[in-house]
Amino acid sequence: MKSLKKLGVDFLGIDDQLETPTILFPKLKKLWFKRMVKWEDWEGVEGQSEGEDSEIKLMPSLSTLKIKSCPNLKAVPDFLWKTPLQKLVISECENILQGCETASGREWDKVSHIPNIKINYKFVQKDGVRMEPETTEIS
């Protein structure tokens, strides 16, 4: 996967024959991406934007997402705000780090619902201020 540049609808298994309603990766709970140095784009389903109800549900059980050493990844996917994520860990991904760590970041709307966010080995509080939790540990 070191040469992958784009993760799109082909990864989701979507084609023109898709029946709705559809649930994609219904049991997936943990997803990790690591050392994908050429990866730039991660797309969800076209036309599925914030506030919109879709008949296509992506990863409805996803609780943990880790992205490490993917320096060219430009953004987290738009559908991320609709997942039940409890943990998001991003490290060594320069292009998306700042967008996820503050309320003014361009990615914040997609990740602000996640209770435990760790950016470059430091925790981010809900209001976007970095802090280290006293007892919570995300590896």
N, CA, C and O atoms as a GROMACS GRO file, in nm:
protein
  556
    1MET      N    1   0.082  -0.120   0.000
    1MET     CA    2   0.000   0.000   0.000
    1MET      C    3   0.087   0.126   0.000
    1MET      O    4   0.034   0.237   0.007
    2LYS      N    5   0.217   0.112  -0.007
    2LYS     CA    6   0.304   0.228  -0.004
    2LYS      C    7   0.288   0.317  -0.127
    2LYS      O    8   0.321   0.436  -0.120
    3SER      N    9   0.238   0.264  -0.238
    3SER     CA   10   0.224   0.344  -0.360
    3SER      C   11   0.082   0.397  -0.380
    3SER      O   12   0.057   0.469  -0.477
    4LEU      N   13  -0.012   0.364  -0.292
    4LEU     CA   14  -0.150   0.409  -0.304
    4LEU      C   15  -0.158   0.561  -0.290
    4LEU      O   16  -0.102   0.617  -0.196
    5LYS      N   17  -0.228   0.628  -0.384
    5LYS     CA   18  -0.244   0.773  -0.377
    5LYS      C   19  -0.386   0.814  -0.339
    5LYS      O   20  -0.406   0.919  -0.279
    6LYS      N   21  -0.483   0.730  -0.373
    6LYS     CA   22  -0.622   0.767  -0.348
    6LYS      C   23  -0.701   0.647  -0.298
    6LYS      O   24  -0.691   0.537  -0.353
    7LEU      N   25  -0.779   0.669  -0.195
    7LEU     CA   26  -0.870   0.568  -0.142
    7LEU      C   27  -1.010   0.621  -0.170
    7LEU      O   28  -1.055   0.717  -0.106
    8GLY      N   29  -1.079   0.559  -0.264
    8GLY     CA   30  -1.208   0.611  -0.307
    8GLY      C   31  -1.318   0.508  -0.296
    8GLY      O   32  -1.311   0.414  -0.217
    9VAL      N   33  -1.422   0.528  -0.377
    9VAL     CA   34  -1.539   0.440  -0.371
    9VAL      C   35  -1.507   0.297  -0.412
    9VAL      O   36  -1.580   0.205  -0.375
   10ASP      N   37  -1.400   0.277  -0.487
   10ASP     CA   38  -1.361   0.141  -0.522
   10ASP      C   39  -1.325   0.061  -0.398
   10ASP      O   40  -1.352  -0.059  -0.391
   11PHE      N   41  -1.264   0.126  -0.299
   11PHE     CA   42  -1.233   0.063  -0.171
   11PHE      C   43  -1.360   0.023  -0.097
   11PHE      O   44  -1.363  -0.078  -0.027
   12LEU      N   45  -1.464   0.103  -0.113
   12LEU     CA   46  -1.592   0.076  -0.047
   12LEU      C   47  -1.674  -0.030  -0.118
   12LEU      O   48  -1.773  -0.079  -0.063
   13GLY      N   49  -1.635  -0.066  -0.239
   13GLY     CA   50  -1.707  -0.167  -0.313
   13GLY      C   51  -1.835  -0.114  -0.376
   13GLY      O   52  -1.928  -0.191  -0.402
   14ILE      N   53  -1.839   0.014  -0.400
   14ILE     CA   54  -1.959   0.076  -0.456
   14ILE      C   55  -1.949   0.077  -0.608
   14ILE      O   56  -1.845   0.109  -0.665
   15ASP      N   57  -2.061   0.040  -0.673
   15ASP     CA   58  -2.068   0.048  -0.818
   15ASP      C   59  -2.206   0.103  -0.857
   15ASP      O   60  -2.283   0.142  -0.770
   16ASP      N   61  -2.235   0.106  -0.983
   16ASP     CA   62  -2.362   0.160  -1.032
   16ASP      C   63  -2.482   0.076  -0.989
   16ASP      O   64  -2.595   0.125  -0.991
   17GLN      N   65  -2.460  -0.048  -0.952
   17GLN     CA   66  -2.568  -0.140  -0.918
   17GLN      C   67  -2.602  -0.138  -0.768
   17GLN      O   68  -2.675  -0.225  -0.721
   18LEU      N   69  -2.552  -0.042  -0.695
   18LEU     CA   70  -2.568  -0.037  -0.550
   18LEU      C   71  -2.715  -0.025  -0.511
   18LEU      O   72  -2.787   0.062  -0.559
   19GLU      N   73  -2.757  -0.114  -0.424
   19GLU     CA   74  -2.894  -0.109  -0.373
   19GLU      C   75  -2.896  -0.024  -0.248
   19GLU      O   76  -2.801  -0.027  -0.169
   20THR      N   77  -3.002   0.051  -0.228
   20THR     CA   78  -3.015   0.132  -0.107
   20THR      C   79  -3.136   0.082  -0.030
   20THR      O   80  -3.231   0.036  -0.093
   21PRO      N   81  -3.137   0.089   0.100
   21PRO     CA   82  -3.027   0.134   0.185
   21PRO      C   83  -2.915   0.030   0.191
   21PRO      O   84  -2.939  -0.090   0.179
   22THR      N   85  -2.793   0.078   0.210
   22THR     CA   86  -2.675  -0.006   0.213
   22THR      C   87  -2.589   0.028   0.333
   22THR      O   88  -2.572   0.146   0.366
   23ILE      N   89  -2.536  -0.074   0.399
   23ILE     CA   90  -2.442  -0.055   0.509
   23ILE      C   91  -2.309  -0.116   0.466
   23ILE      O   92  -2.300  -0.235   0.437
   24LEU      N   93  -2.205  -0.032   0.463
   24LEU     CA   94  -2.073  -0.076   0.421
   24LEU      C   95  -1.983  -0.092   0.543
   24LEU      O   96  -1.974  -0.002   0.626
   25PHE      N   97  -1.917  -0.204   0.553
   25PHE     CA   98  -1.831  -0.240   0.666
   25PHE      C   99  -1.910  -0.230   0.798
   25PHE      O  100  -1.870  -0.157   0.888
   26PRO      N  101  -2.020  -0.304   0.810
   26PRO     CA  102  -2.107  -0.290   0.927
   26PRO      C  103  -2.045  -0.333   1.060
   26PRO      O  104  -2.086  -0.284   1.165
   27LYS      N  105  -1.948  -0.424   1.058
   27LYS     CA  106  -1.890  -0.475   1.183
   27LYS      C  107  -1.751  -0.422   1.212
   27LYS      O  108  -1.693  -0.455   1.315
   28LEU      N  109  -1.696  -0.340   1.124
   28LEU     CA  110  -1.561  -0.288   1.142
   28LEU      C  111  -1.556  -0.195   1.263
   28LEU      O  112  -1.628  -0.096   1.269
   29LYS      N  113  -1.470  -0.228   1.360
   29LYS     CA  114  -1.459  -0.150   1.483
   29LYS      C  115  -1.330  -0.071   1.490
   29LYS      O  116  -1.328   0.040   1.544
   30LYS      N  117  -1.221  -0.127   1.438
   30LYS     CA  118  -1.091  -0.060   1.442
   30LYS      C  119  -1.031  -0.057   1.303
   30LYS      O  120  -1.035  -0.156   1.229
   31LEU      N  121  -0.976   0.059   1.268
   31LEU     CA  122  -0.915   0.075   1.137
   31LEU      C  123  -0.785   0.152   1.155
   31LEU      O  124  -0.783   0.260   1.214
   32TRP      N  125  -0.675   0.095   1.104
   32TRP     CA  126  -0.543   0.156   1.117
   32TRP      C  127  -0.481   0.169   0.980
   32TRP      O  128  -0.484   0.075   0.899
   33PHE      N  129  -0.424   0.285   0.954
   33PHE     CA  130  -0.346   0.308   0.833
   33PHE      C  131  -0.207   0.350   0.879
   33PHE      O  132  -0.194   0.434   0.968
   34LYS      N  133  -0.104   0.292   0.819
   34LYS     CA  134   0.032   0.321   0.862
   34LYS      C  135   0.127   0.317   0.743
   34LYS      O  136   0.118   0.229   0.657
   35ARG      N  137   0.218   0.412   0.739
   35ARG     CA  138   0.326   0.420   0.640
   35ARG      C  139   0.276   0.416   0.496
   35ARG      O  140   0.332   0.345   0.413
   36MET      N  141   0.173   0.491   0.468
   36MET     CA  142   0.124   0.505   0.331
   36MET      C  143   0.172   0.641   0.282
   36MET      O  144   0.096   0.738   0.279
   37VAL      N  145   0.299   0.648   0.244
   37VAL     CA  146   0.367   0.775   0.222
   37VAL      C  147   0.320   0.852   0.099
   37VAL      O  148   0.341   0.973   0.090
   38LYS      N  149   0.257   0.786   0.003
   38LYS     CA  150   0.208   0.855  -0.117
   38LYS      C  151   0.058   0.885  -0.111
   38LYS      O  152   0.006   0.952  -0.200
   39TRP      N  153  -0.009   0.837  -0.010
   39TRP     CA  154  -0.154   0.855   0.003
   39TRP      C  155  -0.188   1.002   0.018
   39TRP      O  156  -0.135   1.070   0.106
   40GLU      N  157  -0.276   1.053  -0.071
   40GLU     CA  158  -0.315   1.193  -0.069
   40GLU      C  159  -0.463   1.214  -0.039
   40GLU      O  160  -0.499   1.303   0.038
   41ASP      N  161  -0.549   1.132  -0.099
   41ASP     CA  162  -0.694   1.156  -0.089
   41ASP      C  163  -0.768   1.035  -0.034
   41ASP      O  164  -0.739   0.921  -0.069
   42TRP      N  165  -0.864   1.063   0.054
   42TRP     CA  166  -0.954   0.961   0.107
   42TRP      C  167  -1.095   1.012   0.088
   42TRP      O  168  -1.139   1.104   0.156
   43GLU      N  169  -1.165   0.952  -0.006
   43GLU     CA  170  -1.299   0.996  -0.039
   43GLU      C  171  -1.402   0.901   0.020
   43GLU      O  172  -1.377   0.782   0.038
   44GLY      N  173  -1.516   0.956   0.050
   44GLY     CA  174  -1.629   0.875   0.096
   44GLY      C  175  -1.724   0.854  -0.020
   44GLY      O  176  -1.682   0.815  -0.129
   45VAL      N  177  -1.851   0.878   0.002
   45VAL     CA  178  -1.952   0.864  -0.101
   45VAL      C  179  -1.983   1.004  -0.153
   45VAL      O  180  -2.011   1.094  -0.074
   46GLU      N  181  -1.979   1.023  -0.285
   46GLU     CA  182  -2.008   1.154  -0.342
   46GLU      C  183  -2.147   1.200  -0.304
   46GLU      O  184  -2.241   1.120  -0.301
   47GLY      N  185  -2.160   1.328  -0.275
   47GLY     CA  186  -2.289   1.384  -0.242
   47GLY      C  187  -2.329   1.366  -0.098
   47GLY      O  188  -2.434   1.415  -0.058
   48GLN      N  189  -2.250   1.297  -0.018
   48GLN     CA  190  -2.282   1.277   0.122
   48GLN      C  191  -2.206   1.380   0.203
   48GLN      O  192  -2.086   1.366   0.228
   49SER      N  193  -2.277   1.484   0.245
   49SER     CA  194  -2.211   1.591   0.318
   49SER      C  195  -2.274   1.607   0.455
   49SER      O  196  -2.375   1.544   0.485
   50GLU      N  197  -2.215   1.692   0.536
   50GLU     CA  198  -2.260   1.711   0.673
   50GLU      C  199  -2.406   1.754   0.677
   50GLU      O  200  -2.449   1.837   0.597
   51GLY      N  201  -2.482   1.696   0.770
   51GLY     CA  202  -2.622   1.731   0.788
   51GLY      C  203  -2.714   1.654   0.695
   51GLY      O  204  -2.836   1.663   0.708
   52GLU      N  205  -2.660   1.580   0.604
   52GLU     CA  206  -2.738   1.509   0.504
   52GLU      C  207  -2.760   1.365   0.547
   52GLU      O  208  -2.665   1.296   0.585
   53ASP      N  209  -2.883   1.319   0.540
   53ASP     CA  210  -2.910   1.178   0.567
   53ASP      C  211  -2.895   1.101   0.436
   53ASP      O  212  -2.951   1.140   0.334
   54SER      N  213  -2.821   0.995   0.441
   54SER     CA  214  -2.797   0.915   0.323
   54SER      C  215  -2.847   0.774   0.350
   54SER      O  216  -2.851   0.729   0.464
   55GLU      N  217  -2.884   0.707   0.243
   55GLU     CA  218  -2.925   0.568   0.257
   55GLU      C  219  -2.804   0.476   0.260
   55GLU      O  220  -2.818   0.355   0.277
   56ILE      N  221  -2.685   0.533   0.243
   56ILE     CA  222  -2.562   0.457   0.250
   56ILE      C  223  -2.495   0.490   0.383
   56ILE      O  224  -2.463   0.605   0.411
   57LYS      N  225  -2.474   0.388   0.465
   57LYS     CA  226  -2.409   0.404   0.595
   57LYS      C  227  -2.269   0.344   0.586
   57LYS      O  228  -2.252   0.228   0.547
   58LEU      N  229  -2.169   0.424   0.622
   58LEU     CA  230  -2.030   0.379   0.617
   58LEU      C  231  -1.977   0.354   0.756
   58LEU      O  232  -1.982   0.442   0.842
   59MET      N  233  -1.928   0.234   0.778
   59MET     CA  234  -1.861   0.198   0.903
   59MET      C  235  -1.940   0.239   1.028
   59MET      O  236  -1.888   0.315   1.110
   60PRO      N  237  -2.063   0.193   1.043
   60PRO     CA  238  -2.147   0.236   1.155
   60PRO      C  239  -2.103   0.185   1.292
   60PRO      O  240  -2.158   0.227   1.394
   61SER      N  241  -2.005   0.096   1.298
   61SER     CA  242  -1.955   0.044   1.426
   61SER      C  243  -1.812   0.090   1.456
   61SER      O  244  -1.754   0.048   1.556
   62LEU      N  245  -1.756   0.173   1.371
   62LEU     CA  246  -1.617   0.214   1.386
   62LEU      C  247  -1.598   0.292   1.516
   62LEU      O  248  -1.661   0.396   1.537
   63SER      N  249  -1.510   0.242   1.603
   63SER     CA  250  -1.485   0.309   1.731
   63SER      C  251  -1.343   0.365   1.741
   63SER      O  252  -1.320   0.459   1.817
   64THR      N  253  -1.248   0.310   1.664
   64THR     CA  254  -1.109   0.355   1.671
   64THR      C  255  -1.053   0.372   1.531
   64THR      O  256  -1.064   0.281   1.448
   65LEU      N  257  -0.993   0.487   1.504
   65LEU     CA  258  -0.926   0.513   1.378
   65LEU      C  259  -0.787   0.566   1.409
   65LEU      O  260  -0.772   0.665   1.482
   66LYS      N  261  -0.686   0.500   1.354
   66LYS     CA  262  -0.547   0.545   1.371
   66LYS      C  263  -0.485   0.567   1.234
   66LYS      O  264  -0.496   0.482   1.146
   67ILE      N  265  -0.420   0.682   1.218
   67ILE     CA  266  -0.351   0.714   1.094
   67ILE      C  267  -0.212   0.760   1.133
   67ILE      O  268  -0.196   0.859   1.204
   68LYS      N  269  -0.112   0.688   1.086
   68LYS     CA  270   0.027   0.719   1.124
   68LYS      C  271   0.117   0.716   1.000
   68LYS      O  272   0.105   0.628   0.915
   69SER      N  273   0.206   0.812   0.992
   69SER     CA  274   0.307   0.819   0.887
   69SER      C  275   0.246   0.819   0.748
   69SER      O  276   0.286   0.743   0.660
   70CYS      N  277   0.148   0.906   0.729
   70CYS     CA  278   0.086   0.928   0.599
   70CYS      C  279   0.099   1.078   0.570
   70CYS      O  280   0.000   1.151   0.575
   71PRO      N  281   0.222   1.124   0.540
   71PRO     CA  282   0.250   1.267   0.536
   71PRO      C  283   0.180   1.345   0.426
   71PRO      O  284   0.168   1.467   0.436
   72ASN      N  285   0.133   1.280   0.321
   72ASN     CA  286   0.069   1.352   0.210
   72ASN      C  287  -0.083   1.349   0.214
   72ASN      O  288  -0.147   1.409   0.127
   73LEU      N  289  -0.143   1.281   0.311
   73LEU     CA  290  -0.288   1.277   0.321
   73LEU      C  291  -0.339   1.419   0.346
   73LEU      O  292  -0.298   1.485   0.442
   74LYS      N  293  -0.430   1.466   0.259
   74LYS     CA  294  -0.476   1.604   0.263
   74LYS      C  295  -0.587   1.629   0.364
   74LYS      O  296  -0.596   1.738   0.422
   75ALA      N  297  -0.673   1.529   0.386
   75ALA     CA  298  -0.790   1.550   0.473
   75ALA      C  299  -0.847   1.417   0.519
   75ALA      O  300  -0.825   1.314   0.455
   76VAL      N  301  -0.920   1.420   0.630
   76VAL     CA  302  -0.996   1.303   0.670
   76VAL      C  303  -1.124   1.303   0.585
   76VAL      O  304  -1.165   1.410   0.539
   77PRO      N  305  -1.187   1.188   0.563
   77PRO     CA  306  -1.304   1.185   0.474
   77PRO      C  307  -1.425   1.256   0.536
   77PRO      O  308  -1.439   1.264   0.658
   78ASP      N  309  -1.511   1.308   0.449
   78ASP     CA  310  -1.630   1.381   0.495
   78ASP      C  311  -1.723   1.294   0.579
   78ASP      O  312  -1.788   1.346   0.670
   79PHE      N  313  -1.731   1.165   0.550
   79PHE     CA  314  -1.824   1.079   0.623
   79PHE      C  315  -1.783   1.054   0.768
   79PHE      O  316  -1.862   1.000   0.846
   80LEU      N  317  -1.663   1.093   0.806
   80LEU     CA  318  -1.612   1.064   0.940
   80LEU      C  319  -1.702   1.120   1.050
   80LEU      O  320  -1.714   1.059   1.156
   81TRP      N  321  -1.763   1.235   1.027
   81TRP     CA  322  -1.849   1.297   1.129
   81TRP      C  323  -1.973   1.212   1.158
   81TRP      O  324  -2.037   1.232   1.261
   82LYS      N  325  -2.006   1.118   1.069
   82LYS     CA  326  -2.124   1.034   1.091
   82LYS      C  327  -2.092   0.901   1.160
   82LYS      O  328  -2.182   0.821   1.184
   83THR      N  329  -1.964   0.877   1.191
   83THR     CA  330  -1.926   0.752   1.255
   83THR      C  331  -1.933   0.766   1.407
   83THR      O  332  -1.928   0.878   1.459
   84PRO      N  333  -1.945   0.654   1.479
   84PRO     CA  334  -1.949   0.660   1.626
   84PRO      C  335  -1.809   0.654   1.689
   84PRO      O  336  -1.792   0.596   1.796
   85LEU      N  337  -1.711   0.714   1.623
   85LEU     CA  338  -1.573   0.706   1.672
   85LEU      C  339  -1.561   0.750   1.817
   85LEU      O  340  -1.620   0.849   1.859
   86GLN      N  341  -1.483   0.674   1.893
   86GLN     CA  342  -1.451   0.708   2.031
   86GLN      C  343  -1.305   0.749   2.044
   86GLN      O  344  -1.269   0.822   2.136
   87LYS      N  345  -1.221   0.702   1.950
   87LYS     CA  346  -1.077   0.732   1.955
   87LYS      C  347  -1.029   0.765   1.814
   87LYS      O  348  -1.057   0.692   1.718
   88LEU      N  349  -0.957   0.875   1.803
   88LEU     CA  350  -0.891   0.912   1.679
   88LEU      C  351  -0.746   0.943   1.713
   88LEU      O  352  -0.718   1.028   1.797
   89VAL      N  353  -0.654   0.874   1.649
   89VAL     CA  354  -0.512   0.894   1.673
   89VAL      C  355  -0.447   0.926   1.538
   89VAL      O  356  -0.452   0.846   1.444
   90ILE      N  357  -0.386   1.044   1.531
   90ILE     CA  358  -0.317   1.087   1.408
   90ILE      C  359  -0.177   1.129   1.446
   90ILE      O  360  -0.158   1.211   1.535
   91SER      N  361  -0.078   1.072   1.378
   91SER     CA  362   0.060   1.113   1.404
   91SER      C  363   0.141   1.104   1.274
   91SER      O  364   0.118   1.019   1.189
   92GLU      N  365   0.237   1.195   1.264
   92GLU     CA  366   0.327   1.200   1.150
   92GLU      C  367   0.251   1.213   1.018
   92GLU      O  368   0.285   1.150   0.918
   93CYS      N  369   0.147   1.296   1.021
   93CYS     CA  370   0.065   1.325   0.903
   93CYS      C  371   0.053   1.477   0.892
   93CYS      O  372  -0.053   1.533   0.922
   94GLU      N  373   0.158   1.542   0.851
   94GLU     CA  374   0.170   1.686   0.857
   94GLU      C  375   0.054   1.763   0.794
   94GLU      O  376   0.012   1.865   0.847
   95ASN      N  377   0.002   1.714   0.681
   95ASN     CA  378  -0.103   1.789   0.610
   95ASN      C  379  -0.235   1.798   0.686
   95ASN      O  380  -0.307   1.896   0.671
   96ILE      N  381  -0.269   1.698   0.767
   96ILE     CA  382  -0.399   1.702   0.834
   96ILE      C  383  -0.392   1.733   0.984
   96ILE      O  384  -0.495   1.754   1.047
   97LEU      N  385  -0.273   1.735   1.040
   97LEU     CA  386  -0.260   1.753   1.185
   97LEU      C  387  -0.324   1.881   1.236
   97LEU      O  388  -0.408   1.875   1.326
   98GLN      N  389  -0.288   1.994   1.181
   98GLN     CA  390  -0.339   2.121   1.231
   98GLN      C  391  -0.490   2.134   1.211
   98GLN      O  392  -0.557   2.198   1.291
   99GLY      N  393  -0.542   2.074   1.107
   99GLY     CA  394  -0.685   2.081   1.082
   99GLY      C  395  -0.768   2.008   1.184
   99GLY      O  396  -0.888   2.035   1.197
  100CYS      N  397  -0.709   1.916   1.259
  100CYS     CA  398  -0.782   1.836   1.357
  100CYS      C  399  -0.758   1.878   1.501
  100CYS      O  400  -0.829   1.830   1.590
  101GLU      N  401  -0.662   1.965   1.526
  101GLU     CA  402  -0.627   1.990   1.665
  101GLU      C  403  -0.688   2.115   1.727
  101GLU      O  404  -0.676   2.136   1.847
  102THR      N  405  -0.754   2.199   1.647
  102THR     CA  406  -0.818   2.318   1.705
  102THR      C  407  -0.956   2.338   1.645
  102THR      O  408  -0.985   2.291   1.534
  103ALA      N  409  -1.041   2.407   1.718
  103ALA     CA  410  -1.178   2.432   1.673
  103ALA      C  411  -1.180   2.515   1.545
  103ALA      O  412  -1.280   2.513   1.472
  104SER      N  413  -1.075   2.587   1.515
  104SER     CA  414  -1.070   2.666   1.392
  104SER      C  415  -1.009   2.588   1.276
  104SER      O  416  -1.001   2.640   1.164
  105GLY      N  417  -0.965   2.465   1.301
  105GLY     CA  418  -0.903   2.383   1.196
  105GLY      C  419  -1.004   2.339   1.092
  105GLY      O  420  -1.122   2.321   1.122
  106ARG      N  421  -0.958   2.322   0.969
  106ARG     CA  422  -1.047   2.289   0.858
  106ARG      C  423  -1.111   2.150   0.870
  106ARG      O  424  -1.212   2.124   0.806
  107GLU      N  425  -1.054   2.063   0.951
  107GLU     CA  426  -1.108   1.928   0.970
  107GLU      C  427  -1.193   1.916   1.097
  107GLU      O  428  -1.253   1.811   1.120
  108TRP      N  429  -1.198   2.021   1.178
  108TRP     CA  430  -1.259   2.011   1.311
  108TRP      C  431  -1.405   1.967   1.306
  108TRP      O  432  -1.448   1.890   1.392
  109ASP      N  433  -1.482   2.014   1.208
  109ASP     CA  434  -1.624   1.975   1.199
  109ASP      C  435  -1.640   1.824   1.180
  109ASP      O  436  -1.741   1.768   1.221
  110LYS      N  437  -1.543   1.760   1.120
  110LYS     CA  438  -1.551   1.616   1.096
  110LYS      C  439  -1.511   1.534   1.218
  110LYS      O  440  -1.549   1.417   1.228
  111VAL      N  441  -1.434   1.593   1.311
  111VAL     CA  442  -1.378   1.516   1.423
  111VAL      C  443  -1.422   1.564   1.562
  111VAL      O  444  -1.394   1.497   1.661
  112SER      N  445  -1.490   1.676   1.571
  112SER     CA  446  -1.521   1.735   1.701
  112SER      C  447  -1.613   1.648   1.787
  112SER      O  448  -1.618   1.667   1.909
  113HIS      N  449  -1.686   1.555   1.729
  113HIS     CA  450  -1.774   1.466   1.805
  113HIS      C  451  -1.699   1.353   1.875
  113HIS      O  452  -1.757   1.283   1.958
  114ILE      N  453  -1.572   1.335   1.843
  114ILE     CA  454  -1.494   1.224   1.895
  114ILE      C  455  -1.441   1.259   2.034
  114ILE      O  456  -1.371   1.359   2.049
  115PRO      N  457  -1.473   1.178   2.137
  115PRO     CA  458  -1.433   1.214   2.273
  115PRO      C  459  -1.283   1.206   2.301
  115PRO      O  460  -1.233   1.282   2.384
  116ASN      N  461  -1.211   1.119   2.233
  116ASN     CA  462  -1.067   1.102   2.257
  116ASN      C  463  -0.990   1.120   2.127
  116ASN      O  464  -0.991   1.034   2.040
  117ILE      N  465  -0.924   1.235   2.117
  117ILE     CA  466  -0.844   1.265   1.999
  117ILE      C  467  -0.700   1.283   2.043
  117ILE      O  468  -0.670   1.357   2.137
  118LYS      N  469  -0.612   1.214   1.974
  118LYS     CA  470  -0.470   1.225   2.005
  118LYS      C  471  -0.398   1.266   1.876
  118LYS      O  472  -0.402   1.194   1.776
  119ILE      N  473  -0.332   1.381   1.880
  119ILE     CA  474  -0.261   1.435   1.765
  119ILE      C  475  -0.112   1.441   1.799
  119ILE      O  476  -0.074   1.506   1.896
  120ASN      N  477  -0.030   1.374   1.720
  120ASN     CA  478   0.115   1.370   1.746
  120ASN      C  479   0.146   1.341   1.893
  120ASN      O  480   0.225   1.411   1.957
  121TYR      N  481   0.083   1.240   1.945
  121TYR     CA  482   0.110   1.186   2.078
  121TYR      C  483   0.062   1.276   2.192
  121TYR      O  484   0.099   1.254   2.307
  122LYS      N  485  -0.021   1.378   2.162
  122LYS     CA  486  -0.079   1.463   2.266
  122LYS      C  487  -0.229   1.465   2.249
  122LYS      O  488  -0.280   1.466   2.137
  123PHE      N  489  -0.301   1.467   2.360
  123PHE     CA  490  -0.446   1.466   2.356
  123PHE      C  491  -0.501   1.604   2.326
  123PHE      O  492  -0.440   1.705   2.359
  124VAL      N  493  -0.618   1.608   2.262
  124VAL     CA  494  -0.686   1.732   2.229
  124VAL      C  495  -0.817   1.734   2.307
  124VAL      O  496  -0.893   1.637   2.305
  125GLN      N  497  -0.842   1.843   2.375
  125GLN     CA  498  -0.966   1.859   2.451
  125GLN      C  499  -1.077   1.901   2.356
  125GLN      O  500  -1.049   1.952   2.247
  126LYS      N  501  -1.203   1.881   2.394
  126LYS     CA  502  -1.317   1.912   2.310
  126LYS      C  503  -1.317   2.054   2.256
  126LYS      O  504  -1.356   2.077   2.141
  127ASP      N  505  -1.274   2.151   2.336
  127ASP     CA  506  -1.275   2.289   2.288
  127ASP      C  507  -1.154   2.319   2.200
  127ASP      O  508  -1.133   2.434   2.160
  128GLY      N  509  -1.075   2.217   2.170
  128GLY     CA  510  -0.963   2.233   2.080
  128GLY      C  511  -0.832   2.264   2.149
  128GLY      O  512  -0.729   2.276   2.082
  129VAL      N  513  -0.832   2.278   2.281
  129VAL     CA  514  -0.709   2.307   2.354
  129VAL      C  515  -0.641   2.176   2.387
  129VAL      O  516  -0.706   2.084   2.438
  130ARG      N  517  -0.513   2.165   2.359
  130ARG     CA  518  -0.440   2.042   2.390
  130ARG      C  519  -0.427   2.024   2.540
  130ARG      O  520  -0.407   2.120   2.615
  131MET      N  521  -0.438   1.899   2.582
  131MET     CA  522  -0.416   1.866   2.723
  131MET      C  523  -0.387   1.719   2.736
  131MET      O  524  -0.423   1.640   2.648
  132GLU      N  525  -0.323   1.681   2.843
  132GLU     CA  526  -0.297   1.541   2.871
  132GLU      C  527  -0.400   1.494   2.973
  132GLU      O  528  -0.409   1.551   3.081
  133PRO      N  529  -0.479   1.392   2.941
  133PRO     CA  530  -0.575   1.342   3.038
  133PRO      C  531  -0.505   1.274   3.155
  133PRO      O  532  -0.395   1.222   3.141
  134GLU      N  533  -0.570   1.277   3.270
  134GLU     CA  534  -0.508   1.220   3.390
  134GLU      C  535  -0.510   1.067   3.390
  134GLU      O  536  -0.414   1.003   3.432
  135THR      N  537  -0.620   1.008   3.343
  135THR     CA  538  -0.631   0.863   3.351
  135THR      C  539  -0.656   0.795   3.217
  135THR      O  540  -0.629   0.675   3.204
  136THR      N  541  -0.705   0.865   3.118
  136THR     CA  542  -0.736   0.804   2.990
  136THR      C  543  -0.609   0.778   2.910
  136THR      O  544  -0.520   0.863   2.904
  137GLU      N  545  -0.601   0.663   2.851
  137GLU     CA  546  -0.483   0.627   2.772
  137GLU      C  547  -0.525   0.575   2.637
  137GLU      O  548  -0.606   0.482   2.629
  138ILE      N  549  -0.473   0.632   2.531
  138ILE     CA  550  -0.496   0.584   2.397
  138ILE      C  551  -0.360   0.544   2.341
  138ILE      O  552  -0.267   0.625   2.339
  139SER      N  553  -0.348   0.423   2.296
  139SER     CA  554  -0.218   0.382   2.241
  139SER      C  555  -0.218   0.395   2.092
  139SER      O  556  -0.118   0.365   2.027
   0.00000   0.00000   0.00000
